[in-house]
Amino acid sequence: MTNPALTQGDNPPDLSVSLAEIAGLISYVQILVTSCEEVAPESDLIGPVRTIGKHLHEIMERMEACIEQELSSQEGRP
């Protein structure tokens, strides 16, 4: 089954920008975790920030899988 968000008409949305933005957010979250660990190792923020980074990474992996699936399904089209 094809994801309808990827097949809007003949021009599916360009998701590469979104992947780059998510990758940037992941980098930012990693910096934030490192900073929290250095400045306030006992901070209650470290756990939630790590969780956010984990979820962003999972979203990026899912988006990449959707793109790969869409590209492979388009290979058979004329």
Biopython code that builds the backbone (N, CA, C, O; Angstrom):
import numpy as np
from Bio.PDB.StructureBuilder import StructureBuilder

atoms = [
    (1, "MET", "N", (0.839, -1.169, 0.000)),
    (1, "MET", "CA", (0.000, 0.000, 0.000)),
    (1, "MET", "C", (0.891, 1.241, 0.000)),
    (1, "MET", "O", (1.831, 1.340, 0.788)),
    (2, "THR", "N", (0.591, 2.172, -0.877)),
    (2, "THR", "CA", (1.388, 3.380, -1.006)),
    (2, "THR", "C", (0.879, 4.448, -0.049)),
    (2, "THR", "O", (-0.327, 4.616, 0.131)),
    (3, "ASN", "N", (1.796, 5.152, 0.548)),
    (3, "ASN", "CA", (1.449, 6.224, 1.470)),
    (3, "ASN", "C", (0.853, 7.384, 0.679)),
    (3, "ASN", "O", (1.535, 7.935, -0.185)),
    (4, "PRO", "N", (-0.409, 7.780, 0.945)),
    (4, "PRO", "CA", (-1.036, 8.854, 0.172)),
    (4, "PRO", "C", (-0.305, 10.186, 0.283)),
    (4, "PRO", "O", (-0.387, 11.011, -0.627)),
    (5, "ALA", "N", (0.403, 10.406, 1.373)),
    (5, "ALA", "CA", (1.146, 11.658, 1.525)),
    (5, "ALA", "C", (2.294, 11.753, 0.527)),
    (5, "ALA", "O", (2.762, 12.848, 0.212)),
    (6, "LEU", "N", (2.746, 10.599, 0.028)),
    (6, "LEU", "CA", (3.857, 10.595, -0.914)),
    (6, "LEU", "C", (3.400, 10.611, -2.364)),
    (6, "LEU", "O", (4.224, 10.771, -3.264)),
    (7, "THR", "N", (2.118, 10.449, -2.607)),
    (7, "THR", "CA", (1.637, 10.323, -3.982)),
    (7, "THR", "C", (0.551, 11.331, -4.297)),
    (7, "THR", "O", (-0.475, 10.965, -4.871)),
    (8, "GLN", "N", (0.742, 12.551, -3.947)),
    (8, "GLN", "CA", (-0.236, 13.590, -4.230)),
    (8, "GLN", "C", (-0.060, 14.027, -5.676)),
    (8, "GLN", "O", (0.836, 14.810, -5.992)),
    (9, "GLY", "N", (-0.916, 13.519, -6.547)),
    (9, "GLY", "CA", (-0.818, 13.848, -7.959)),
    (9, "GLY", "C", (0.449, 13.274, -8.561)),
    (9, "GLY", "O", (0.940, 12.231, -8.131)),
    (10, "ASP", "N", (0.970, 13.966, -9.558)),
    (10, "ASP", "CA", (2.189, 13.501, -10.219)),
    (10, "ASP", "C", (3.452, 14.016, -9.547)),
    (10, "ASP", "O", (4.552, 13.585, -9.890)),
    (11, "ASN", "N", (3.311, 14.925, -8.604)),
    (11, "ASN", "CA", (4.472, 15.529, -7.955)),
    (11, "ASN", "C", (4.446, 15.279, -6.453)),
    (11, "ASN", "O", (3.920, 16.096, -5.697)),
    (12, "PRO", "N", (5.014, 14.147, -6.012)),
    (12, "PRO", "CA", (5.048, 13.907, -4.568)),
    (12, "PRO", "C", (5.918, 14.961, -3.890)),
    (12, "PRO", "O", (6.831, 15.502, -4.514)),
    (13, "PRO", "N", (5.647, 15.258, -2.625)),
    (13, "PRO", "CA", (6.428, 16.285, -1.930)),
    (13, "PRO", "C", (7.890, 15.875, -1.796)),
    (13, "PRO", "O", (8.207, 14.689, -1.708)),
    (14, "ASP", "N", (8.762, 16.853, -1.782)),
    (14, "ASP", "CA", (10.191, 16.608, -1.605)),
    (14, "ASP", "C", (10.463, 16.461, -0.112)),
    (14, "ASP", "O", (10.465, 17.445, 0.628)),
    (15, "LEU", "N", (10.693, 15.227, 0.323)),
    (15, "LEU", "CA", (10.899, 14.976, 1.750)),
    (15, "LEU", "C", (12.356, 15.091, 2.168)),
    (15, "LEU", "O", (12.654, 15.027, 3.360)),
    (16, "SER", "N", (13.275, 15.261, 1.214)),
    (16, "SER", "CA", (14.686, 15.344, 1.574)),
    (16, "SER", "C", (14.959, 16.558, 2.457)),
    (16, "SER", "O", (15.820, 16.497, 3.334)),
    (17, "VAL", "N", (14.249, 17.646, 2.243)),
    (17, "VAL", "CA", (14.420, 18.825, 3.091)),
    (17, "VAL", "C", (13.990, 18.492, 4.509)),
    (17, "VAL", "O", (14.666, 18.866, 5.468)),
    (18, "SER", "N", (12.885, 17.800, 4.648)),
    (18, "SER", "CA", (12.408, 17.421, 5.973)),
    (18, "SER", "C", (13.401, 16.507, 6.677)),
    (18, "SER", "O", (13.623, 16.640, 7.881)),
    (19, "LEU", "N", (14.005, 15.575, 5.929)),
    (19, "LEU", "CA", (15.000, 14.697, 6.530)),
    (19, "LEU", "C", (16.201, 15.499, 7.010)),
    (19, "LEU", "O", (16.735, 15.234, 8.086)),
    (20, "ALA", "N", (16.624, 16.469, 6.224)),
    (20, "ALA", "CA", (17.755, 17.304, 6.622)),
    (20, "ALA", "C", (17.414, 18.110, 7.873)),
    (20, "ALA", "O", (18.249, 18.273, 8.763)),
    (21, "GLU", "N", (16.191, 18.607, 7.932)),
    (21, "GLU", "CA", (15.777, 19.367, 9.110)),
    (21, "GLU", "C", (15.749, 18.484, 10.348)),
    (21, "GLU", "O", (16.171, 18.910, 11.423)),
    (22, "ILE", "N", (15.260, 17.274, 10.209)),
    (22, "ILE", "CA", (15.220, 16.357, 11.352)),
    (22, "ILE", "C", (16.635, 15.983, 11.774)),
    (22, "ILE", "O", (16.925, 15.906, 12.968)),
    (23, "ALA", "N", (17.516, 15.750, 10.808)),
    (23, "ALA", "CA", (18.909, 15.445, 11.138)),
    (23, "ALA", "C", (19.536, 16.613, 11.901)),
    (23, "ALA", "O", (20.303, 16.404, 12.841)),
    (24, "GLY", "N", (19.209, 17.837, 11.495)),
    (24, "GLY", "CA", (19.700, 19.013, 12.210)),
    (24, "GLY", "C", (19.172, 19.075, 13.628)),
    (24, "GLY", "O", (19.902, 19.418, 14.558)),
    (25, "LEU", "N", (17.900, 18.741, 13.791)),
    (25, "LEU", "CA", (17.316, 18.720, 15.136)),
    (25, "LEU", "C", (17.986, 17.667, 16.008)),
    (25, "LEU", "O", (18.236, 17.902, 17.190)),
    (26, "ILE", "N", (18.279, 16.504, 15.423)),
    (26, "ILE", "CA", (18.949, 15.447, 16.180)),
    (26, "ILE", "C", (20.316, 15.938, 16.649)),
    (26, "ILE", "O", (20.695, 15.716, 17.799)),
    (27, "SER", "N", (21.059, 16.605, 15.762)),
    (27, "SER", "CA", (22.366, 17.148, 16.146)),
    (27, "SER", "C", (22.222, 18.160, 17.277)),
    (27, "SER", "O", (22.999, 18.162, 18.231)),
    (28, "TYR", "N", (21.222, 19.011, 17.153)),
    (28, "TYR", "CA", (20.975, 20.020, 18.190)),
    (28, "TYR", "C", (20.653, 19.353, 19.528)),
    (28, "TYR", "O", (21.159, 19.773, 20.569)),
    (29, "VAL", "N", (19.821, 18.322, 19.504)),
    (29, "VAL", "CA", (19.451, 17.617, 20.735)),
    (29, "VAL", "C", (20.678, 16.946, 21.343)),
    (29, "VAL", "O", (20.836, 16.940, 22.564)),
    (30, "GLN", "N", (21.562, 16.373, 20.496)),
    (30, "GLN", "CA", (22.780, 15.750, 21.011)),
    (30, "GLN", "C", (23.664, 16.783, 21.711)),
    (30, "GLN", "O", (24.238, 16.507, 22.764)),
    (31, "ILE", "N", (23.769, 17.968, 21.119)),
    (31, "ILE", "CA", (24.544, 19.048, 21.742)),
    (31, "ILE", "C", (23.901, 19.456, 23.064)),
    (31, "ILE", "O", (24.595, 19.700, 24.051)),
    (32, "LEU", "N", (22.585, 19.529, 23.075)),
    (32, "LEU", "CA", (21.861, 19.900, 24.287)),
    (32, "LEU", "C", (22.093, 18.881, 25.403)),
    (32, "LEU", "O", (22.300, 19.260, 26.556)),
    (33, "VAL", "N", (22.057, 17.592, 25.065)),
    (33, "VAL", "CA", (22.301, 16.543, 26.061)),
    (33, "VAL", "C", (23.717, 16.673, 26.611)),
    (33, "VAL", "O", (23.921, 16.626, 27.825)),
    (34, "THR", "N", (24.695, 16.835, 25.722)),
    (34, "THR", "CA", (26.086, 16.967, 26.157)),
    (34, "THR", "C", (26.258, 18.178, 27.069)),
    (34, "THR", "O", (26.932, 18.103, 28.096)),
    (35, "SER", "N", (25.643, 19.290, 26.682)),
    (35, "SER", "CA", (25.736, 20.503, 27.502)),
    (35, "SER", "C", (25.109, 20.290, 28.872)),
    (35, "SER", "O", (25.670, 20.701, 29.889)),
    (36, "CYS", "N", (23.947, 19.649, 28.898)),
    (36, "CYS", "CA", (23.282, 19.376, 30.183)),
    (36, "CYS", "C", (24.154, 18.489, 31.060)),
    (36, "CYS", "O", (24.269, 18.718, 32.264)),
    (37, "GLU", "N", (24.765, 17.476, 30.455)),
    (37, "GLU", "CA", (25.604, 16.559, 31.230)),
    (37, "GLU", "C", (26.816, 17.277, 31.815)),
    (37, "GLU", "O", (27.240, 16.980, 32.932)),
    (38, "GLU", "N", (27.375, 18.228, 31.052)),
    (38, "GLU", "CA", (28.555, 18.952, 31.526)),
    (38, "GLU", "C", (28.202, 20.001, 32.579)),
    (38, "GLU", "O", (28.895, 20.138, 33.587)),
    (39, "VAL", "N", (27.125, 20.735, 32.338)),
    (39, "VAL", "CA", (26.772, 21.858, 33.206)),
    (39, "VAL", "C", (25.975, 21.411, 34.429)),
    (39, "VAL", "O", (26.229, 21.864, 35.546)),
    (40, "ALA", "N", (25.020, 20.529, 34.211)),
    (40, "ALA", "CA", (24.139, 20.107, 35.306)),
    (40, "ALA", "C", (23.868, 18.609, 35.201)),
    (40, "ALA", "O", (22.785, 18.197, 34.786)),
    (41, "PRO", "N", (24.850, 17.801, 35.577)),
    (41, "PRO", "CA", (24.697, 16.352, 35.417)),
    (41, "PRO", "C", (23.516, 15.751, 36.174)),
    (41, "PRO", "O", (23.048, 14.665, 35.832)),
    (42, "GLU", "N", (23.038, 16.442, 37.187)),
    (42, "GLU", "CA", (21.906, 15.938, 37.960)),
    (42, "GLU", "C", (20.575, 16.499, 37.468)),
    (42, "GLU", "O", (19.538, 16.277, 38.094)),
    (43, "SER", "N", (20.596, 17.216, 36.363)),
    (43, "SER", "CA", (19.396, 17.880, 35.858)),
    (43, "SER", "C", (18.315, 16.877, 35.470)),
    (43, "SER", "O", (18.596, 15.796, 34.952)),
    (44, "ASP", "N", (17.082, 17.266, 35.734)),
    (44, "ASP", "CA", (15.938, 16.444, 35.342)),
    (44, "ASP", "C", (15.664, 16.540, 33.842)),
    (44, "ASP", "O", (14.826, 15.805, 33.320)),
    (45, "LEU", "N", (16.357, 17.430, 33.149)),
    (45, "LEU", "CA", (16.112, 17.624, 31.718)),
    (45, "LEU", "C", (16.809, 16.598, 30.834)),
    (45, "LEU", "O", (16.375, 16.372, 29.704)),
    (46, "ILE", "N", (17.864, 15.980, 31.314)),
    (46, "ILE", "CA", (18.659, 15.087, 30.473)),
    (46, "ILE", "C", (17.818, 13.935, 29.928)),
    (46, "ILE", "O", (17.875, 13.646, 28.733)),
    (47, "GLY", "N", (17.051, 13.283, 30.773)),
    (47, "GLY", "CA", (16.219, 12.158, 30.330)),
    (47, "GLY", "C", (15.222, 12.546, 29.254)),
    (47, "GLY", "O", (15.177, 11.901, 28.207)),
    (48, "PRO", "N", (14.413, 13.588, 29.481)),
    (48, "PRO", "CA", (13.456, 14.000, 28.451)),
    (48, "PRO", "C", (14.119, 14.440, 27.145)),
    (48, "PRO", "O", (13.598, 14.166, 26.063)),
    (49, "VAL", "N", (15.262, 15.119, 27.240)),
    (49, "VAL", "CA", (15.951, 15.554, 26.021)),
    (49, "VAL", "C", (16.445, 14.338, 25.241)),
    (49, "VAL", "O", (16.346, 14.309, 24.014)),
    (50, "ARG", "N", (16.973, 13.341, 25.936)),
    (50, "ARG", "CA", (17.395, 12.104, 25.258)),
    (50, "ARG", "C", (16.202, 11.426, 24.590)),
    (50, "ARG", "O", (16.322, 10.906, 23.481)),
    (51, "THR", "N", (15.058, 11.431, 25.259)),
    (51, "THR", "CA", (13.849, 10.825, 24.691)),
    (51, "THR", "C", (13.431, 11.550, 23.420)),
    (51, "THR", "O", (13.046, 10.912, 22.441)),
    (52, "ILE", "N", (13.501, 12.868, 23.427)),
    (52, "ILE", "CA", (13.170, 13.642, 22.228)),
    (52, "ILE", "C", (14.102, 13.255, 21.089)),
    (52, "ILE", "O", (13.647, 13.039, 19.966)),
    (53, "GLY", "N", (15.391, 13.165, 21.363)),
    (53, "GLY", "CA", (16.359, 12.770, 20.337)),
    (53, "GLY", "C", (16.066, 11.390, 19.782)),
    (53, "GLY", "O", (16.166, 11.163, 18.577)),
    (54, "LYS", "N", (15.705, 10.472, 20.661)),
    (54, "LYS", "CA", (15.373, 9.113, 20.229)),
    (54, "LYS", "C", (14.161, 9.127, 19.302)),
    (54, "LYS", "O", (14.160, 8.459, 18.267)),
    (55, "HIS", "N", (13.136, 9.882, 19.670)),
    (55, "HIS", "CA", (11.931, 9.945, 18.838)),
    (55, "HIS", "C", (12.212, 10.604, 17.491)),
    (55, "HIS", "O", (11.698, 10.158, 16.465)),
    (56, "LEU", "N", (13.021, 11.658, 17.485)),
    (56, "LEU", "CA", (13.383, 12.299, 16.222)),
    (56, "LEU", "C", (14.130, 11.325, 15.317)),
    (56, "LEU", "O", (13.891, 11.285, 14.110)),
    (57, "HIS", "N", (15.032, 10.542, 15.901)),
    (57, "HIS", "CA", (15.783, 9.555, 15.124)),
    (57, "HIS", "C", (14.838, 8.504, 14.538)),
    (57, "HIS", "O", (14.998, 8.110, 13.383)),
    (58, "GLU", "N", (13.867, 8.051, 15.311)),
    (58, "GLU", "CA", (12.892, 7.076, 14.824)),
    (58, "GLU", "C", (12.044, 7.658, 13.690)),
    (58, "GLU", "O", (11.756, 6.970, 12.711)),
    (59, "ILE", "N", (11.648, 8.923, 13.824)),
    (59, "ILE", "CA", (10.870, 9.578, 12.769)),
    (59, "ILE", "C", (11.687, 9.639, 11.485)),
    (59, "ILE", "O", (11.171, 9.357, 10.403)),
    (60, "MET", "N", (12.960, 10.006, 11.603)),
    (60, "MET", "CA", (13.813, 10.094, 10.423)),
    (60, "MET", "C", (13.957, 8.732, 9.751)),
    (60, "MET", "O", (13.901, 8.642, 8.525)),
    (61, "GLU", "N", (14.142, 7.677, 10.535)),
    (61, "GLU", "CA", (14.255, 6.332, 9.966)),
    (61, "GLU", "C", (12.974, 5.930, 9.244)),
    (61, "GLU", "O", (13.034, 5.331, 8.170)),
    (62, "ARG", "N", (11.829, 6.247, 9.811)),
    (62, "ARG", "CA", (10.551, 5.916, 9.167)),
    (62, "ARG", "C", (10.370, 6.689, 7.866)),
    (62, "ARG", "O", (9.900, 6.145, 6.867)),
    (63, "MET", "N", (10.753, 7.971, 7.893)),
    (63, "MET", "CA", (10.639, 8.772, 6.673)),
    (63, "MET", "C", (11.551, 8.221, 5.581)),
    (63, "MET", "O", (11.151, 8.149, 4.419)),
    (64, "GLU", "N", (12.767, 7.835, 5.942)),
    (64, "GLU", "CA", (13.687, 7.254, 4.969)),
    (64, "GLU", "C", (13.111, 5.968, 4.393)),
    (64, "GLU", "O", (13.222, 5.724, 3.192)),
    (65, "ALA", "N", (12.499, 5.146, 5.236)),
    (65, "ALA", "CA", (11.894, 3.897, 4.765)),
    (65, "ALA", "C", (10.747, 4.176, 3.800)),
    (65, "ALA", "O", (10.602, 3.479, 2.796)),
    (66, "CYS", "N", (9.929, 5.187, 4.095)),
    (66, "CYS", "CA", (8.828, 5.555, 3.196)),
    (66, "CYS", "C", (9.359, 6.016, 1.849)),
    (66, "CYS", "O", (8.820, 5.650, 0.804)),
    (67, "ILE", "N", (10.409, 6.814, 1.874)),
    (67, "ILE", "CA", (10.994, 7.305, 0.627)),
    (67, "ILE", "C", (11.560, 6.146, -0.181)),
    (67, "ILE", "O", (11.331, 6.061, -1.388)),
    (68, "GLU", "N", (12.299, 5.249, 0.476)),
    (68, "GLU", "CA", (12.856, 4.088, -0.219)),
    (68, "GLU", "C", (11.753, 3.228, -0.816)),
    (68, "GLU", "O", (11.885, 2.746, -1.941)),
    (69, "GLN", "N", (10.668, 3.029, -0.075)),
    (69, "GLN", "CA", (9.550, 2.229, -0.571)),
    (69, "GLN", "C", (8.920, 2.902, -1.781)),
    (69, "GLN", "O", (8.610, 2.236, -2.768)),
    (70, "GLU", "N", (8.730, 4.199, -1.716)),
    (70, "GLU", "CA", (8.130, 4.935, -2.826)),
    (70, "GLU", "C", (9.029, 4.880, -4.052)),
    (70, "GLU", "O", (8.544, 4.678, -5.165)),
    (71, "LEU", "N", (10.321, 5.054, -3.865)),
    (71, "LEU", "CA", (11.245, 5.000, -4.997)),
    (71, "LEU", "C", (11.272, 3.619, -5.625)),
    (71, "LEU", "O", (11.308, 3.496, -6.850)),
    (72, "SER", "N", (11.254, 2.580, -4.802)),
    (72, "SER", "CA", (11.270, 1.224, -5.354)),
    (72, "SER", "C", (9.967, 0.905, -6.065)),
    (72, "SER", "O", (9.971, 0.153, -7.040)),
    (73, "SER", "N", (8.846, 1.458, -5.601)),
    (73, "SER", "CA", (7.575, 1.210, -6.285)),
    (73, "SER", "C", (7.507, 1.981, -7.601)),
    (73, "SER", "O", (6.809, 1.560, -8.524)),
    (74, "GLN", "N", (8.217, 3.096, -7.703)),
    (74, "GLN", "CA", (8.230, 3.880, -8.938)),
    (74, "GLN", "C", (9.125, 3.260, -10.002)),
    (74, "GLN", "O", (8.975, 3.573, -11.183)),
    (75, "GLU", "N", (10.050, 2.390, -9.615)),
    (75, "GLU", "CA", (10.948, 1.766, -10.582)),
    (75, "GLU", "C", (10.190, 0.944, -11.609)),
    (75, "GLU", "O", (10.640, 0.813, -12.748)),
    (76, "GLY", "N", (9.054, 0.389, -11.228)),
    (76, "GLY", "CA", (8.264, -0.432, -12.139)),
    (76, "GLY", "C", (7.314, 0.366, -13.006)),
    (76, "GLY", "O", (6.675, -0.200, -13.892)),
    (77, "ARG", "N", (7.203, 1.670, -12.776)),
    (77, "ARG", "CA", (6.285, 2.510, -13.554)),
    (77, "ARG", "C", (6.938, 2.940, -14.861)),
    (77, "ARG", "O", (8.158, 3.085, -14.942)),
    (78, "PRO", "N", (6.100, 3.145, -15.897)),
    (78, "PRO", "CA", (6.657, 3.601, -17.185)),
    (78, "PRO", "C", (7.146, 5.032, -17.126)),
    (78, "PRO", "O", (7.639, 5.558, -18.124)),
]
sb = StructureBuilder()
sb.init_structure("model")
sb.init_model(0)
sb.init_chain("A")
sb.init_seg("    ")
for serial, (resi, resn, name, xyz) in enumerate(atoms, 1):
    if name == "N":
        sb.init_residue(resn, " ", resi, " ")
    sb.init_atom(name, np.array(xyz, "f"), 0.0, 1.0, " ", f" {name:<3s}", serial, name[0])
structure = sb.get_structure()
